[in-house]
Amino acid sequence: SDASVSKPRVPSASDDIAPRAADVLVTAAKAIADRLRVNVLRVLKEDSYGVLELCSILDIAQPALSHHLKVLHEAGMTARRREGTSVFYRRAPAASPLHAAMLAAVDAVDLTPAQ
């Protein structure tokens, strides 16, 4: 046996390797881990909408939708602008290849209900 060859080091949970990249991945994955948020991103692909418009399109109450929009915004998946008392959301440009791949997956998945 060759004792001079060391085993490759396996990263442990305590390693601080690219924590920012890992945080971005986890936050983005959590953001799209909900069917409603996936639908929001699909709606926002073509245009920007106000919160009340999105409530009507998605048939959801405003407080619930606002929570989901906050999650998407904090993950960098949406951009927002304020006009008076209204807030408008649109899909944010992909900030990384990871976001681009996630948005491509969102667009590709078939969300029609199973018959």
C-alpha positions in Angstrom: 0.0 0.0 0.0 1.1 3.5 -0.7 1.0 5.5 2.6 2.2 8.7 1.0 -1.0 9.1 -1.0 -3.5 11.0 1.1 -7.3 10.8 0.8 -9.0 13.8 -0.7 -10.4 16.1 1.9 -14.2 16.0 2.1 -15.7 19.4 2.9 -17.5 19.6 6.2 -20.6 21.6 7.1 -18.3 24.0 9.1 -16.3 24.9 6.0 -16.8 28.5 5.0 -16.4 28.0 1.2 -18.2 30.7 -0.8 -20.9 31.3 1.8 -22.4 34.0 -0.3 -22.9 31.7 -3.3 -24.4 29.1 -1.1 -26.8 31.6 0.5 -27.9 32.8 -3.0 -28.6 29.2 -4.1 -30.6 28.4 -0.9 -32.6 31.6 -1.0 -33.4 31.2 -4.8 -34.3 27.5 -4.3 -36.7 28.4 -1.4 -38.2 31.2 -3.5 -39.3 28.9 -6.3 -40.2 25.9 -4.1 -43.8 27.1 -4.0 -46.3 26.6 -6.8 -47.9 30.0 -6.4 -44.5 31.8 -6.6 -43.7 29.8 -9.7 -47.0 31.0 -11.2 -46.2 34.6 -10.2 -42.8 34.4 -12.0 -44.6 33.0 -15.1 -47.1 35.8 -15.1 -44.3 38.4 -14.6 -42.3 37.0 -17.6 -44.2 39.1 -20.1 -45.0 42.4 -18.2 -45.1 44.2 -14.9 -48.2 44.2 -12.8 -49.5 45.9 -9.7 -50.2 43.9 -6.6 -54.0 44.1 -7.0 -53.7 43.1 -10.7 -51.7 40.0 -9.6 -54.3 39.2 -6.9 -57.0 39.2 -9.6 -55.0 37.2 -12.1 -53.9 34.6 -9.5 -57.1 34.6 -7.4 -55.4 35.2 -4.1 -55.8 37.6 -1.2 -53.5 40.6 -1.1 -51.8 39.9 2.2 -50.9 36.3 1.1 -49.6 37.5 -2.3 -47.6 40.3 -0.7 -45.8 37.7 1.4 -44.9 35.6 -1.7 -43.8 38.7 -3.6 -41.5 39.6 -0.7 -39.9 36.2 -0.8 -39.3 36.4 -4.5 -38.0 40.0 -4.2 -35.5 39.0 -1.4 -34.3 36.2 -3.6 -33.6 38.6 -6.4 -36.2 37.0 -8.7 -38.4 40.2 -9.0 -37.9 43.9 -9.2 -40.4 46.4 -7.9 -41.2 50.0 -8.5 -43.5 52.3 -6.6 -45.9 54.7 -8.3 -47.8 56.7 -5.7 -49.4 54.2 -3.4 -49.1 51.3 -5.9 -46.3 48.8 -6.1 -45.5 47.2 -9.5 -43.5 44.0 -9.9 -41.7 42.5 -12.8 -39.3 39.6 -13.2 -35.8 40.7 -12.5 -33.1 40.1 -15.1 -31.2 37.0 -14.2 -28.3 38.1 -12.0 -26.4 34.9 -12.4 -26.3 31.7 -14.5 -28.1 30.0 -11.5 -31.0 32.5 -11.7 -31.2 32.1 -15.5 -31.4 28.3 -15.2 -34.0 28.6 -12.5 -36.1 31.0 -14.5 -35.7 28.7 -17.6 -37.0 25.8 -15.5 -39.9 27.9 -14.2 -40.9 28.7 -17.8 -40.5 25.1 -19.0 -42.5 23.2 -16.3 -46.1 22.3 -17.1 -48.3 23.6 -14.3 -51.6 22.4 -15.7 -53.5 20.4 -13.1 -53.5 16.7 -13.4 -56.7 15.3 -14.8 
